[in-house]
Amino acid sequence: MIRYHHRIEKLTVMTIASAVEDLPKTSRAAVLADFNAPLEIREYPLPTSLAPGALLVRMEAATVCGSDYKLWAGRMGGALPLTLPLIPGHEFAGRIVAFGEGERVDSMGATLELGDRIVFVHSNCGHCDYCTLFHQPALCRDRDMYTFTSSDQPPHLFGGFSEYLHVFPKSGRVRIPDEVSSPIASASSCALRTVVHSFDRLGRLEPWQSMVIQGSGPLGLFATAMAHHAGAGQIIVIGGPDDRLELATEYGATDVVSVADVPDPDARVEAVMELTGGKGSDAVIELCGARTALLEGLQMVRVDGRYVVTGPMDEPGTEVPIRPGYLTGKQVNIMGAWSADISHYWKALEFVRRTAGKYDFSKMTTSQYSLENATDALHRMGTYADIKPVVIP
């Protein structure tokens, strides 16, 4: 299990560098106190001091991730350490209302001012092998994490289902372009940045190549648009419900396979083989998190093809059997992708900004909920009623 060591007690040591008299004394938040129970509305004190580099933001939007639903349902304990209560929400866009002392720039060097909107990443330690030697900060084992840090721990505000949120001093942050709405920027801060990282792992797509996307949720839909924009000649999306497959077609899918119409895994593999002329797909990306998707994807990818696995969490009971000789016989290139670093956040926002006239991503964020109705947002995410619910604190 990945172990995270929290350094929160060291954060509140410097005076806030802003006009704090304009801020309230407390922040309302929707809190997970018990699994599978309605979120509770609680009030937490706003910090009266911030460490150098820390920020306080007023939340503008917190989109719901599938892992938020798993967290609420009590299905995340095997993947990450949890201590309740927690404030859910790790996809977010917020407006800066206070700075700790230090340079006021984002991770790309852009100047930040009070009132600017930003997205930001979990805080890695900055000095382990993964942070420095391998340049993979998302794999850091000593991170401070939003949502997964107990709200009992000062300064309390570590999740997006809150009016205000504390940004860790070492958290990478990127200013949101004016052309990008807060809900879309929020979705970019987890779903899309994860897809961007996965595509970096995958490598270049050529116009004569085919790609299978396993999953038509937010990640699968973003991946469809990215594959289309990259110029893939054939894009096959496997998933459901039908409204999501219709949106996938709008984003560039050339073919769709409905899991409702084709419930048998072997039949789905057969469908992909038929669509690719019997050879399998040049590239496959798994973005649904389903337990058996790995076995299907391995059969769908062509000999010497590429397969990126992104969706599954490390949960007990999700093991699947694999024949090692099958992998060597196909000489398949299998890659995992976990989370993302701050460069992927910037790329995600740039992709949205530059393709605004090409893909209408607002069709993914049509349902909005207040803090009082945040439990409904989680339910609708878990039942596929909404593609990407938005909590507006």
N, C-alpha and C positions, 0 to 999 in steps of 0.2 A: 504493500500500500504506500502511496505517496504520503509523506509526512510534511505538514506545514507548521512552521513555528511562528507564532504571532508576536509582533513587537509593538503592539498597540499602545502599551503603557508609556512608551517613549515619545509619543506623537505630540501631545498637547503641552508644548514647552515654550512656544513663542507667541507673542501678541499678534493678533490678526491685523493685517495691513489693509484695512478698508473702512468704509463708513458703517460701522456695526450698529450705530444707533437706528438705522433704517430696517434692521432685521428683527424678526420676532425672537422671543426667548426660547420657543420650543418648535419642534417639527412633528407633525402627525405622520404615522407610518402604519401600513398594514403588515401585521406581524404573524409569522408562523410560530405558534406556541405549542401546538399538538398536530401530529400528522393526521391527514384526512379530516381535519376540522376546519371550520370557517376561520379565516384570518381575523385577528383582533386588531382594532384600531387603538394604537397607543401613542402617547406623546413622549418625546425624548428632548432633553435640553440641547440647544445648539451649542457647539463648542465656543468658549470664550477666548480660546487661543488655538493657534495652529503651528505646527512645526515648519521650519523652512522647507519650501517646496510644496507643502500641502495646500489644498484648495477646499473651499466650501461652494457647492453649486446648488442652485434651485432647480429641481427636476422639471423638465419639460415633457418628457415622454419616457416610458419604460415598456418596451415591447416584451411579450411573454415568450420564453424559449421552452422547448419541449422538456429540457432538464429542470425548468422551474416547476412544471407539473410533476415530474418524477420526484423532485424534492418535497413538494407538498404531500405527495402520496406515500412518502417514506421509503422510496426506492433508490436513494442515493448513498445510503450509509456504506455500501461496499466500495464505492468509487472515491468518496472524499469524506474526511472526518467531519462530523456534524455535532454541534451542541446547541440545542434550542434554548431560548427563542432566536429566530432569525428573521431578517427582513428579506423577502425574496426579491428577485429582479437583478440580473447581471447584464442585461442589455439596456442601455440608457443614453439619453442625451440631456445635458444640463447646462444651465447658464451660470457663469461664474459670479458669485456675490461677495467672495472674500478670498484674499491671498495670504498665505504665509509669507514670511520674508524670503527674499531671493529673486532671481531673475524671472521675469514674467514672459516666458516664451513657451511654445509647445515643443513637442519632440522633433518637429521638422524645422525649428528655428523661427517660426512665425510669432510675431508679437501678440501677446494676450492682454486683454483689458477687461475691466469689470463689465459684465453684460455680454461678453462673448459666449457663444455656445461651444461645447466641447464633447467629445467622446473620450473614454479613457480605459486603460487596461489594468488588470490585476498587477500588484506590485511585486516584482521579483527582487532577489537579494542584491544582484549586481556584482557578486564576487565569486560565485561558484563556477565549476567547469562549464556548466551549461550556459551560464550568462556570459562568460568571458572567453573561454577556450573554444567552445563549439558554436557560439553565437546563436543559441537556441533558448532565449529567456523564457519561452512558454513552458519549457521542460524543467525549469528551476524547481527544486524541492523545498525551498525555503521562502514561500510566497505569502504575502498578505492578500486575502481574496475577498472580493465583494460577495455578498449573499451568504457565503459559508463561514463568515465571522459572526459570532454571537452578538446580538444587539444588546446583551447585558453588559458588554465590555465597552467602556468609554473609548472614543466619543460616539458610540452607538450606531451611527448612521452609515451602515455599510451595504444597503440594498436599495434597489431602484423604486420599490413600492413605498416611497417616502417623499415628503415635500422637499426635503433637503438631503444631500449626501456628502459625506466627507471623502475627499480624494486623497489617497495615500501620497506621501511626499515623493516616493520613487515611482509612482504610477506614470507610465507614458500617457500623453494626452495629445489630441489633435483638434485643432479648431475646425468646426463644421462650416463648410462653404455656405454662403448666403443662399445659394440656389437649392440647397438640400433641406427638406423639411425635417423637423425634429423626430417624428415617428420613423421616417426612412433612415435617418442617421442612427437612431437607436437600433433598428434592425440590422444596420450595417455593422454595429459594434459587436455582434456575436455571429449571427447567421451568415452574413455576407463575408465578414473577415475570415471566418473558418473556411468558406468556399475558396476565397482568394488564396489562402495558405495551401489548401488541397490542390488547386491548380498550379501553384508554384512547385509542389511536389510532383505533380503529374508531368509537367513539361509541356512543350509546344504541341498544339493541335494543327494539323494540316487540312486543307480543303478536301482532300481525298480520303480523310480518315473518318471513322465512325466512333461514336461515343455512346455508352449506355449510362444513364443516370438512375440509380436505384433510390427512389424516393421522390415524392412530389410535394413535400412540405416546403417550408421557407427555404431551407438549404438547397433542396432539389430544384426549386423554381429559380433561385438566384444562379445556380449552376447551369441551368438551361440557358439563361440569358448570356452568361459568360462564355459557354461553349459556342453559342450562336455568334456572339460578337467576335470570338477568336477565329471563326471561319470553319468550324467542323462541318464536314459535308453531310453527315447523317447523325441525328441526335435522337436517341430512343429513350423515352422517359417511362419508367415503371412505377405505378403508384395508384393513387386515388385520394378522395372521391373524384367524381367526374368533373366538378367545377375546377378542381386543381389541375386536372389533365387538360382541360380547355385553356386554362391560363398558361400552362406549359407550352401548348401549341402556339399561343399568342406570343410567347417569349422566344419561339424559334424551334421547338421540337418538330422533327419531321415525322415521327411515329410515337404512339403511346401504347402502353400495355396496361390495362386496368387489372388490378389485383382482385377486384370484385368479379369481373368477367372471366378472368383466368386465375382461379384460386390455387391451382396445383403448381408447385414450384417447377416440376419437370416440364410442364406445359409452357411456363414462362420462358424457361431456357430454350425450349424448342421454337417458341415465337421469335426470340432474339436471333437464333441461328438462321431461321428462315429469312428474317429481315436483313441479315448480313450476308446472305448468299452461302450460308453453311460454314463460314470460316470463323465466326465469332467477331466480337467488336475489338477495334484497335485499342480502345481505352474504356475502362469501366470505373465509375466512382460510386462508392456506397455512402449514401447520405440519409438513410432511413432509420438506422439503429436496430432494425429487426434482427433477431437472433440468427435466423437461417439465411439471411441475405448474403453472408460471406460465401456459403457453399454455392448459392446460385450464381453469384458474380464470378467465381472461379471457373464455372462452366461456361459462362457467357463470353469471357475474354478469349481472344484468339491466342494461338501459339506465339510466344514471345511478345505478348501484349502487356499493357500496363494496368494495374489495379490499385486504386487508392481507397483505403478503408478509413472512414472519418466518423461515421455515426455512432458506433457502439460505445457505451461506457463499460468500465470494468466492474460489472455487477456479478455477484455470486449466482451460479445456476445458468450462466449464459455460454457455457463451453459448448463447442461443436466439434465433431470428429472430422479430421482431415487426413487423407492418404498422402504421406510425404512424396511418394513416387509420382503422384499426379502433378505435383508442382514442378518436379524436375523434368517430367515428360513434356510439359507445356512450356518449360523455361519462362514461366510467368514472372513478371516484375511486380512484387507486392510492396506497397508502401503504406504506412500509417500516417495520419495527420492529427495532431492534437492541438486544439486551441489555436493561438496565433500570437505574433508579436506586434508591436506598435506599427511597424511598416505595413502590415496587412490591413490595419485600421485605416491608414491613410489611403492605401490603394483602393479599399472598398469605397470610401467616400468619393474618391476621384472617379471610380467606375460609375457610380450613381450619377455624379455631376455631369460627366461627359456623355452619358447615354440617356439623359433625361428625355430627349425627344424620340428615343427608339423603343424604350421599355417603360411601361407605366407601372412602377412598383407600388404606387399608392393603392392598387387593387388588392394588395396583400394586407393592408393595414386599415381596413374600412371600419372595424369595430373598436370603439373606445369605451373605457370603463373608469369610473372614479375609484379612489382608494376603498370606499365602502363596498364597491362591487368587484374588488380585485379577485375574490374567490370565484366569482362567476367567470372571470377571464381565464383563470386556471382550468376550470371545468371545461370551458369551450375549447381551450387548446388541447386538452386531453382527449376530448371526444371528436376532434377534427371539425367542429362546427365553425370555427374561425381559423383562417390561415395564420394570422399573426395579430393576436389581440394587443391593444395598446392601453396601458394604464396611464392616465393623466392625473397626477397628484393635484 
